[in-house]
Amino acid sequence: MTVLVTRGWPGAERTASGLRRMGIDPIISPVLDINFRARIDASLDGVQALVFTSANGVRAWGPRRTERDLPVFAVADTTAQAARDIGFKKVHSARGDVHSLAALIRRKLNPEKGSLLHVRGIHVSGDLSGALKPDGFKVRDAIGYGAVAVDALGEEAIAAIISGAPVSVLIHSARGAKTFLDLLRKFGLHHWLGSVTALGISSNSLAPLEGAGFRALVAAASPNEDALLALLDDSSELASAGHAS
């Protein structure tokens, strides 16, 4: 089974490690380079909780800020675990997307007790501030990193795609999906997509790939890494899969 990992470092290596435990030796070809900011200067005055919508936000905070006492609200379990790993004790996971994160915050917090600090990248999926504004929450942004598109796919990834043999590509974000498709089209590789199945961590992550000619688009049952990798457990199911939302 040929599996292509497209997420940026260091997440790509963690995904690859999970695949190797499954007996799969993946091809790693990140489509986005993650660049962390040198400093995060955001004030915590009046902040009642930190919000992370990606594990990269946690990685940006970890070596740059020492504060660990505030409650953390994380979009999903992987991000929540990353927060616990760097010393946060009060961590809540929405186990979903931005909408479920907003719903969790509404249940757990009172907007009158302070603002929220959203530690995020330059580009984000979903509008957390917009979702919470009608409830009276004030969300401040702290930019901790940026994701920059690479110039080309790796040679091994290109060779796998043009071989015509079945390839499964793991997609972790809508921006990663769009960048992957842009690179395929840039070098004329989209002509070989009939043998490529895109496996997404969510239906939203696969949206930019709809109608592009992939063999199939298959979304994980839950928006987390374990559910994404579980899609690879049954290759016969993938062989007959159509688009799943």
N, C-alpha and C positions, 0 to 999 in steps of 0.2 A: 504494500500500500504506500503510495507516494502522498505525503502531506506537506503542504507549504505553510509556514508560519510567517505572517506579514506584519505583526505588531512590532512596535519599537522596542529597543533595549531599555531597561533590563527585563521587561516583561516577556520578551521573546524567549529568553533563556529559561524562564520559569515554565512557560508553556512547553518548550522543548523537553524539559526535564520530565514533565508529566507524560508527554508522549513516549519518551524512552522507557518509562516505567510500564507502559502498555505494550512494549516491544516494537515501537515504531521509531525509526530513525528519521527525523524530519529534515526538510530543507528550510533553513532560516533565511528569509529575505525581507527585512523590515522595509516598509514603504514610507515610514515617518521616522525622523531622527528626533529624539526627545532632548531638548536643551533646557537645563534647569537654571533659574536665575541665581545670581551670586548672593542676593539678599532678599528677604521678605520683610519689609519695613512697616507693615500694617499695625496700627495701634489696636490694643485689645480693650481700651476704655469703653465701657458700656456694652461689651460683647457678652452674651450669655452662653453661646455655644459655637463650636467650629463645625463647618460643613465641608465634606469631601465628596466630590462626585467622580473621583478616580483614585486609584492607588498612587498614581504619579503625583497627585496633590499631596498625599501623605509623604511621599519620598522627597518632595520639595521642602516640606515643613521640617522633617526629621532632623537633618544636620544644620539647619539654619535658625531654628527657634528652639528654646529650651522649655517653653510652657507646655505642661501636660495635665493641668488641673481641670480645664474646661471640659464639659461634655462634648462628645463628638457624634455627629450624625453622618453616617456613611451610606452611599447609594446601594451598596451590595456587600455580601459577605467577604469577598476578597479585599475590598477597600477597608472594611471594618477590621479584618485581621491585621492588615498592614498598620493600622493605627494602634492596635494593641501591641504589636511587635515593637513599636518605638516608645512604648511606655504609657499610652493613654489607658485609663482605667474605666471610665464611664463612656462606653462606646455602644451606639445603637445602629443596627443595620436595617435598611429599608428592604433589602433582599429583592431589589427590582430596578426601577428606572427613576428618572427625575420626578415623575408623577407620584410614585409610591413614596419617594423621599419627602416630597412636600406633604403628603398625607400623614406620614409619621411625625413630622415636625408639628403639624397642626394638633395632633393628638397629645404630644408630649410637652410642648412648650407654650408659654403665654407671651404674645408679642409685647406686652407691657413691661416685661422683665428685661428687655434689652434686645440689641440687634444680633444678627448672625453674621459670622465671617466665613465667606465661601472661598476656600483656598482652591484655585483652579488653574487651568491652562488658558492660553490666549484664546483658543477655540474651544467651545463647549457644545455639547448636544443637549438641547432642551433649555428652557428658560425658568430656572428655579425662582429667581426674584419675581418674575411676572406671575408665577403660579401662587406665590405666597402674599403678594401685595394686597389682594382683596381682603385678606384676613388680618391686615395690619402689621405684618412682619416687615422689618427693614433688613435687607440683605446687602452687606458690603462685600466687595470683591477684593481678593488678594491674589495677584497673578504670580504663580510660582514656577511656571515652566511654559515652554512653547514646543509645538510639534511642527517640524519643517519637512516638507516632502523631499524624498530622495530623487536623484536624477534618473535612476534606472533600476530595474530588478537585477538581482544577482544572476550570474551566468548559469548556475546550477538550476535556478528556478526557471529561467527562460528555456533551458534544454528540456526540462520536465514538461513544460506546457506545450512546446512544439513537437514533442515526441508522439503525441496522439494517444498515449496511454492514459488511463484514468488518473486524475489528480484531484485531491481534496484541498481546498484553500481555507484556512481559518481566518475569520474576519471578526475583529474585536470592537470596531466602531464604524459609524457611518462615514466619518472623514477618512478613515483608513480604507474603507471600501471604495470611495470615490477616487482616492489617490491611486489605488491599485488599478482600477479601471482606466484612469487617465494614462498610467504608464503602459498598460497593455495596448491602448490605442495609439499612443505616441510611437511605439515601435512595431505596430502592425500585428501584435500578438493576439488581438481579439478574434482573428480568423480561426484560432484553435480552441475556442472556448467550448465547443461542443463536447469535449471530453473532460471539462473542469466543473467540479461541484463546489460551490461556495457554502461553507458552514458558518453561520453567524451566531454571535452570542445573544442576539435578539433579532426580531423581525425588523426593527428600526435600523440596525446596523447593515442589513442587507438591502435596504430600500434603494440606494444608488445603483445597485446592480440589476434591478428589474429591467427586463427587456433587452439586456446586453448580449444574450446568446449563450449564457451558461447552461451546462447540462441540467443543473438543478440548483435551487437556492433553498437551503434547509436551516431553519432557525432552532436554536436550543430551546428546550422546554422551559428553562428558567434562565435569567440573564446572569449566569456565572460560569466560571471556567470549568467546573466539574460537569455541568450539563452540556457545555460545548464539546468537551472531549468525549462525553458519553455517546455523541452522535457517531463516533468512529467505531463503536463497539460492534455494530452490526453492519458489515460492508454490504451484505445482500440487500438490506433496507435502503442503504444509500444508492445502490445501483438502480433501484426502481422509484426513488423519491422524486416528487415534484416540488413545487414551491410550497413552503410551509410558513405560516405567519405566527 
